[in-house]
Amino acid sequence: DVVGILCLLSVAAALDFKYHHAEELEAYLKRVHATYPSLTHLHSIGRSVEGRDLWVLVLGRFPTQHKIGIPEFKYVANMHGDETVGREILLHLIDFLVTSYRRDPVITRLLNNTRIHIMPTMNPDGFEATKVPDCYYTRGRYNKNGEDLNRNFPDAFEHNNASIQPETQAVMNWIKNETFVLSANLHGGALVASYTFDNGNSATGSLEGYSRSPDDDVFIHLAKTYSFNHASMYKGTGCDNRQTFPGGITNGYSWYQLEGGMQDYNYVWGQCFEITLELSCCKYPPADQLEKFWRDNKAALIEYIKQVHLGIKGQVTDKNGNPIPNAIVEAQGRPHVCPYRTNEQGEYFLLLLPGTYVINATVPGFKSMLKTVEIHNNTGNFSALKHDFTFPEVSIRSSAASCSKTPLYQELQWASAAVKPTLHVILVLMTILLV
């Protein structure tokens, strides 16, 4: 197929290792979509303050819509406009995926069984505003309104008073409209994989300097999957002598506390496990280093996507086989502060490491169903363990349910704080008795 080969060459030749500004980035994405119309879907999820499109390229066997059983994955880069490496390596990831499809069996199976969403820039205005590249800091970090987009989301621990920016709102709507299971956001200024929680309180262990989520084991695995498949991140040397990250990973709160971060928002309100990837010590390195950054990250980017197939998935249906949306499906012993619910098609996806679990499916108002399952690592097979739940006595669509955007962990903190005086009183009484 000479025409096909020429098309491939034209796309590959078009993508140099250089920085692509807004017009070039848009032209490249449109060219990829035109060359691979059945494998890709290009759309804008919204606009920046200055009116630039927030482009997302979707790749997969069914790129235009969600298919039952196929998990949704996303990469987001450049939410800090002056942190630029992620923006460029995501363009090269796109190039690699489309040119490897039907040539590389692993990539072919990955794309046939996963719907991959790639947003090269969440903050195009900040990128364009960064006139003088700098390794450390420029005003381009912020959006046009001077807001840090990674401090701009609703926070699960405290009221975030920042006014929601157009870029943030677009991403929140996007998360609401897709069934994202796994995600990463790409940053610069360090070399480490950081995971939830970024904020915390006594209910999540922040008094010990670590903010632990119910799925801490899975997050550690996800962060290590990236760092150990990266050329050097796993060494944990950091970017200066003061900072070391054993295994190249860190709990976000342990590193530094932040409020209104995107990864916590994804996990609490989006039912999506997200980690933050810091990919370069220099925020905006010279363009001649981009090829090395791509080589250093290529294997890690692919291995991380495969993790979307960890754990268990399935559908919850009524006696007539109709899907039940908003049913709660969770693994016992790891309740989410905002319960994980089925989507419109009655589907659930739970990322879990290999082991034995009890899965609890609940339709509000009916008896829960429990199922003990043995989960193996199925990432190599590109499909999580499948288990469906049928509620024979239910023949209604579950009512809409959503978690409020108030800081949900505040209530847990009050509950744990309320216990402390009681323990204190007991200790005092015991001391008196002993004396």
Secondary structure, DSSP 4 states (H G I P E B T S, - for coil): -HHHHHHHHHHHHH--SS---HHHHHHHHHHHHHHSTTTEEEEEEEE-TT--EEEEEEESSSTTS--TT--EEEEEE-SSTT--HHHHHHHHHHHHHHHHTTTSHHHHHHHHH-EEEEES-S-HHHHHH--S--SS--GGGS-TTS--GGG-S--SSS---SPPPHHHHHHHHHHHHS-EEEEEEEE-SEEEEEES-SS--GGGTGGGT----TTHHHHHHHHHHHHHHSSSGGG---SSTT---GGGEEEHHHH---SS-HHHHHHHHS--EEEEEEEESSSS--GGGHHHHHHHHHHHHHHHHHGGGSSEEEEEEETTS-B-TT-EEEETT---SS--B--TTSEEEE---SEEEEEEEE-TTS--EEEEEEE---GGGT--EE--EEETT--SPPPP----SS-HHHHHHHHHHHHHHHHHHHHHHHHHHH-
